[in-house]
Amino acid sequence: MRFKLYYSKLPKDIASRYVLLLDPMLATGGSAMQAVQVLLDNNVKEDHIIFLNLIGSPEGIDCFIAKYPKVKIVIGELDAGLNEDKYIVPGCGDFGCRYFGTD
């Protein structure tokens, strides 16, 4: 699956900073890995990225760590895994819909 980057506006000195990357759910890891790649493409050092995540799956964490082993990960809850539709189980449903009240 290919993810589409809709917007990116980073400070000019981003390469000299530590970056906190926040994502509420880490299912397959695809969108988080694309976000890390955007930071790396802007010369942020991999070991200067800290990924903060509320709920993740073992599959997503394994894939993420395999690609970016120097990124630090802070996760609130590691759930059982992914279902056949690649949703985290038990998970919390669609985080965006819940957060914005659109479910």
C-alpha positions as CSV (number, residue, x, y, z in Angstrom):
1,M,0.0,0.0,0.0
2,R,1.3,3.5,-0.9
3,F,0.4,6.4,1.3
4,K,-0.1,9.9,-0.1
5,L,1.6,12.8,1.6
6,Y,-1.0,15.7,1.7
7,Y,1.0,18.4,3.4
8,S,4.5,19.0,4.8
9,K,5.8,22.2,6.3
10,L,8.8,21.8,8.5
11,P,11.0,24.5,10.1
12,K,14.1,25.4,8.2
13,D,16.3,24.2,11.0
14,I,14.5,20.8,11.4
15,A,17.8,18.9,10.7
16,S,19.3,20.3,13.9
17,R,16.3,19.4,16.1
18,Y,15.0,16.4,17.9
19,V,11.5,15.6,16.5
20,L,8.5,14.1,18.4
21,L,6.4,12.2,15.8
22,L,2.9,11.5,17.2
23,D,0.4,9.0,15.8
24,P,-2.4,7.6,17.9
25,M,-2.6,4.1,16.2
26,L,0.2,2.0,14.7
27,A,-1.4,-0.9,12.7
28,T,0.8,-1.8,9.8
29,G,3.3,1.0,10.3
30,G,3.0,2.4,6.8
31,S,1.9,5.9,7.5
32,A,4.4,6.3,10.4
33,M,7.2,5.0,8.3
34,Q,6.4,7.5,5.5
35,A,6.4,10.3,8.1
36,V,9.9,9.2,9.3
37,Q,11.1,9.1,5.7
38,V,9.9,12.7,5.2
39,L,12.0,13.7,8.2
40,L,15.0,11.8,7.0
41,D,14.6,13.4,3.5
42,N,14.9,16.7,5.3
43,N,18.2,15.6,7.0
44,V,16.8,14.8,10.4
45,K,19.0,12.2,12.0
46,E,17.2,8.9,12.6
47,D,18.3,8.8,16.3
48,H,16.8,12.3,16.7
49,I,13.3,11.0,16.1
50,I,11.1,9.9,18.9
51,F,7.9,8.2,17.9
52,L,5.0,8.5,20.4
53,N,2.1,6.1,19.9
54,L,-1.0,5.3,21.9
55,I,-2.0,1.9,20.6
56,G,0.0,-0.4,18.4
57,S,0.2,-3.9,16.9
58,P,3.1,-6.2,17.1
59,E,3.1,-6.5,13.3
60,G,3.4,-2.7,12.9
61,I,6.1,-2.3,15.6
62,D,8.2,-5.2,14.1
63,C,7.9,-3.6,10.6
64,F,8.8,-0.1,11.9
65,I,11.8,-1.3,13.9
66,A,13.1,-3.4,11.0
67,K,13.1,-0.3,8.8
68,Y,14.1,2.4,11.3
69,P,16.0,0.7,14.2
70,K,17.4,4.0,15.6
71,V,14.1,5.7,16.1
72,K,13.0,5.6,19.7
73,I,9.4,4.3,20.2
74,V,7.2,5.2,23.2
75,I,3.9,3.2,23.1
76,G,1.0,3.3,25.5
77,E,-0.5,-0.1,24.8
78,L,0.5,-3.0,22.6
79,D,-2.6,-4.8,21.5
80,A,-2.9,-8.5,20.4
81,G,-2.5,-7.9,16.6
82,L,-4.2,-7.1,13.4
83,N,-7.4,-8.7,11.9
84,E,-7.8,-9.7,8.3
85,D,-8.7,-6.0,7.4
86,K,-5.4,-4.8,9.0
87,Y,-7.3,-3.1,11.9
88,I,-5.8,-3.4,15.4
89,V,-7.6,-5.8,17.7
90,P,-9.0,-5.2,20.1
91,G,-8.0,-1.6,19.4
92,C,-10.3,1.3,19.9
93,G,-12.1,1.6,16.6
94,D,-11.4,4.4,14.2
95,F,-9.4,6.9,16.4
96,G,-10.0,9.8,14.0
97,C,-13.8,9.4,14.0
98,R,-13.8,9.1,17.7
99,Y,-11.6,12.1,18.3
100,F,-13.5,14.3,15.9
101,G,-16.9,12.9,16.8
102,T,-17.8,11.8,13.3
103,D,-18.5,8.1,13.9
